[in-house]
Amino acid sequence: MQPSSLTACTVLGLLLSGCRSGESPPATAGSSATSQAADTLRPAVVTAAVLNDSDDPAIWIDTLNPSRSLIIGTDKGDSTGGLYVFTLDGRIDSTHTRRPLKRPNNVDVITGVSLGGKRIDIAVTAERGTMSLRMFRLPDMTPIDGGGVAVFDGDATRAPMGIAMYRRPSDGAVFAIVGGKSGPSEGYLWQYRLADAGNGTLSATRVRTFGAYSGKKEIEAIAVDQQLGFVYYSDETVGIRKYYADPDRADAAKELALFGTTGFVGDHEGIAVYPTSDSTGYLVVSDQQGQRLQIFAREGAARAPHTHLVLASIPVAALETDGLDVTARALSPVFPEGLLVMMSTDKTFHFYDWRDVRKRLPLN
């Protein structure tokens, strides 16, 4: 089926909420249509703006009606921040948006969490202002954390920033992997197992610390390949590091790869996995100051699964992207092969049709 064509940008109040690829992109602070390269990837939708500082998105898929899927985006205001909920046309769902929060940084979504005898989907964000994880049931965004679950043993210098969720296939155990503003050269990431606390909330118990750190900037962007069981994270200005996500593996502490060490203009930032099969696909990474995507082979090289080669560098309209997320699931006629969401420094999030990304990738 051919996607339907949206012929005009939607106005939400005084804010542009989006436009179809092929039209001139909406004007944003620090950019213009004429200043962008002809091959720049254009968004299908630009969301309404958040109040303070957009930072990181996560995609929640409504499996019964994918066109009603939601984007959860952080606004990292110190006292007036929050988790904004967007519909696929870029509008803010004010009923389910959760604010104020104190500088929520990154956010991730996981399905199949056991709570009260049921399996639910949740969104989890690292709230720097309270040194805690905040957890919300999806899609209604009801808090299920008792006001927040402390991380890093209350060490304020660690300042939680990055968050990635992992569900272990063997037993369904759910984990949160948390990165901070600072940390040691080894054991930078802390991994917590989430469990039903018995009172309608979730608890978190630390199960390991792992991960190398260069000491140069920070570790914020973290992503888990749920099918293959790997965790990736950006050691900013250095590269992308790869480990096993299962904390109980005998080789869980072994670094499997450090890649993307060249070709980036500045910070290595958002990471996400776009699968094309159970074992193949793409690792999508934002080259922040380069204002582009760097695309790597998910499966690695021939007979070298941990050698991830760059396949393409794609300029994007989003400004200095920090966090991003992607899904290969067909969501709507506008996104029939999936959706890429990127944060932009003009307080918005950009929604890209994956077909437009695919056209810029080499043939497999």
Secondary structure as GFF3:
##gff-version 3
##sequence-region A 1 364
A	DSSP	beta_strand	10	12	.	.	.	ID=ss1
A	DSSP	beta_strand	15	18	.	.	.	ID=ss2
A	DSSP	three_ten_helix	33	35	.	.	.	ID=ss3
A	DSSP	beta_strand	45	46	.	.	.	ID=ss4
A	DSSP	beta_strand	54	60	.	.	.	ID=ss5
A	DSSP	three_ten_helix	66	68	.	.	.	ID=ss6
A	DSSP	beta_strand	70	75	.	.	.	ID=ss7
A	DSSP	beta_strand	81	86	.	.	.	ID=ss8
A	DSSP	beta_strand	98	101	.	.	.	ID=ss9
A	DSSP	beta_strand	104	115	.	.	.	ID=ss10
A	DSSP	beta_strand	118	127	.	.	.	ID=ss11
A	DSSP	three_ten_helix	128	130	.	.	.	ID=ss12
A	DSSP	beta_strand	132	138	.	.	.	ID=ss13
A	DSSP	beta_strand	142	143	.	.	.	ID=ss14
A	DSSP	beta_strand	149	150	.	.	.	ID=ss15
A	DSSP	three_ten_helix	152	154	.	.	.	ID=ss16
A	DSSP	beta_strand	160	167	.	.	.	ID=ss17
A	DSSP	beta_strand	174	180	.	.	.	ID=ss18
A	DSSP	beta_strand	186	196	.	.	.	ID=ss19
A	DSSP	beta_strand	202	212	.	.	.	ID=ss20
A	DSSP	beta_strand	219	225	.	.	.	ID=ss21
A	DSSP	beta_strand	230	235	.	.	.	ID=ss22
A	DSSP	beta_strand	239	244	.	.	.	ID=ss23
A	DSSP	beta_strand	257	259	.	.	.	ID=ss24
A	DSSP	beta_strand	268	275	.	.	.	ID=ss25
A	DSSP	beta_strand	281	287	.	.	.	ID=ss26
A	DSSP	beta_strand	292	297	.	.	.	ID=ss27
A	DSSP	beta_strand	310	315	.	.	.	ID=ss28
A	DSSP	beta_strand	324	327	.	.	.	ID=ss29
A	DSSP	beta_strand	339	344	.	.	.	ID=ss30
A	DSSP	beta_strand	348	353	.	.	.	ID=ss31
A	DSSP	alpha_helix	354	358	.	.	.	ID=ss32
###
